[in-house]
Amino acid sequence: MKKIMLLMVALLWVHPAAAETFPLSPSGVKTLAPEGAIKSTGTWNLGTRAGDFVFIAGMRGIDPKTNHLVQGDETRIRQAFANMKLIAESEGATLRDAVRLVVYVTDMYRFRPIVNKMQEEFWGKGPYPPRTIVEVHRLNDDDICEVQGTFYAPVKK
């Protein structure tokens, strides 16, 4: 028993907890915090699964390794989409399973073309999910873009 405990401690030391796990809500809503994702910096979670749907909070261009914004407009918007994709995939969804996107940008004229380019990069020639893009005065940390998504990912029975 002692050897097993030592082995478990060694494994945890080498491989820290991959993903934080939270208890389900009384109605079965699962809070998401998958391995490799950014870390929440406040009173919000990255996403939730409710039945067959995955709801992903607004993702920004944060590097999951450092939890800081990446540099460059295109790089930052690409990272926001990559952060959303990682969470969706952690629940078995693909980008084609996106049923709705909402994108917030601080300058529609400058950043909408980059958002369009990133959607082409991530989704190829389509079809593309329904999307709403909104220009806002300001985002957290004076960021330029935030992407949130809803995905259909049927629970395996």
FENSUL-V272240 format. One record per run of one state. SS is the DSSP state (@ for helix, = for strand, . for the rest). FROM is the first residue (numbers start at 1). TO is the last residue. If there is no record, write none. Layout:
BEGIN
SS;FROM;TO / SS;FROM;TO
END
This chain:
BEGIN
.;1;1 / @;2;14 / .;15;29 / =;30;32 / .;33;46 / =;47;50 / .;51;52 / =;53;59 / .;60;61 / =;62;63 / .;64;67 / =;68;69 / .;70;72 / @;73;90 / .;91;94 / @;95;97 / =;98;105 / .;106;107 / @;108;123 / .;124;130 / =;131;135 / .;136;139 / @;140;142 / .;143;144 / =;145;152 / .;153;157
END
